[in-house]
Amino acid sequence: MWRELEGSRDSTAPEEGKVESRARFLVDASFPSRGVELLRSAGAQVWTSADCDLLGQTESAHVAYALERELVLLTCNPDFLDLQRFPLQRGSAIFVFHFGSGSVNDLRRALRCLAPVLGSSCFSSGCTVEASSTGWARYHCPGNGTRQRRKYRLWHGKLQEWLGESCETA
């Protein structure tokens, strides 16, 4: 069952000139250039792996670079969802996208999960987000030794959270 979160406001995908963002992102080679353009037009600071001499480097090198510079890593590489290789309590924030057809509309819908990041100068590290055009799941460690997964979506301009399953794991 989906529950509307209190205080949720009409929030949409990043749009050209819409927000003044302090968010800072690193995108790897798997992230589409149109996605980079959309983020930059929304006011985000975006560095590509080519800008940072990371082309051909390992996933771990990308995570280390992002963590050292307090950047949020954006990728389409599902390898970053491996919580054994990239533990939640040690890493930079990582967003793994599934852009569907790759259309501009699919890109915009999937990028909606970045709304909380775009207005923030710092976003909590140690979380991984898996996002698509229909919603996103956020995996994080609250500090008590458990891992939590929360599922979200924007529905008619309102942020909703999924309540239908247990989201905590040991």
N, C-alpha and C positions, 0 to 999 in steps of 0.2 A: 504494500500500500504506500502511495506517495503522500507525503505531508509537506504542506507549504511552510517554509521557514519564516518565523516572525521577523519583521523588518526587511524582508526581501523586497527589492525594488525592481522596477522594469530595467533589466540589464540585458544587453544584446551583445553580439559579437563586436569585436573592435571595428570601428568604422573610421574612415579617413577624417582626420582632424577632430575626432570626437572628444578625446581626453588628453590631458597633459599627464603623461606617465613618468614615473621615476623608475619603472621596472627595467631590469637589465637582463638580457637573454643571450645565451650562446646556442646557436643552432648547428647541428651536425650536417653532414653532406646528404643525409636522407630526407631532410626537411625541404619542402618545395619552396622555390624562390618567390612564388606568389604569396605564400604564407609570410615570408620575410617582409615583403612589400606591405601587406595588410598590417602587420605589427608596427612597422616603422611609420606608416601613415596614421596610426593610432597614438603615436608619440612615444613608443617604446624604443629603448636603445637596444639594438640587435647586432651581435657580432656573429659572423659565420665561421665555420671551422677553417675556411680558406683565409679569412682575415687574421686568424690566430695561429697560422701555420700548424694546424692540426689535421690537415688532409692526410689520410693514410695511417693516422695514429689509432691506437686501440680505444675501445669504449672507456676503459679505465683512465686513459689519458684525458679524455674529454671531461669525465666526472671530476678528476683532480683539478683540471684547469678551471672549471666552473666553480668548484668549491673554494679554491684559493682566491678567486676574484669576486666571490659572492654573486655569481650569475645563476640564473635559472636555466637549466639545460632543456632544450626542446628537440625532439627527435621523432622519427617515424619507425625507428628500429626497435622491434619488440624484444631484442636481447636485453634492453635496459629494464625490463619487467622482472628479470631473474633476481629475486630478493636474496639469493645465496651469494651472487656475485656483487650485488649492489645493495648492501643492507641499509635499511631505513634509518637506523640511528647514526650512521656515519656519513651519509652522502649529502650532496647538494640536492635541491629540489629538482626532480626529473619529471617532465611531461612527455608521455609517449602518445602520439596521435595516430588515429586511423581515419584518414580523410575520405573514405568511401570512393566515389568516382573521381575525386580531385577537382570537382567543379568549385567555382568561387563560393557558391552557396554552401557546399559541404565544408569548405575551409572556414568560412565565417561561423557556421554552426558549431564546429568542433572547437574553434578558438574561444568560444564563450566561456569555457572553463577558466580562462585566464583573467576574467573580470576582477577577481579579488587581488590578483597580482599586479594588474596594471595601475592601480591606485596606491600601491604600497612601495616604500623605499626598501623594505626587506620582507621577504616571504620566508616562512619557516622552512629550514632545510630539514632533511631527514624524511621527506615524503616523496612518494611517487604517485603520479596521476596518470591514469589511462583514459584517454578521451576520444570520443567519436562525435559524429554530428547529432546523435540522439541523447548523449549525456556523458557523464564521466564518473570514474571511481577513484577515490583518494585513499591511498594506503599510507599510514603513518604510525609511529610509536609515541604514545602519550607520555612515556617516561616510567611507566610501571612494569615494564617487561613484556607487555602484550603488544600485538599488532592489531590495528583497527583498519577496517575498510568501510568507507562511507560512499554510497552511491547518490549522485545528484543529477538533476536535469533542470533546464529552464522550460517552463510550460506556460504559455500565454503570458510571457514576461515576468513570471514569478519563479523564484528559486524553490525547488522541492528536493526533499531527501527521502530515500527509500527506507521504509521501516519493516519490510516483510521478512527479513532474515537476520540471523545473528551475524554481526559484523566483527566480533572480537575473536581473536585466536591467540593461543599462548605461544 
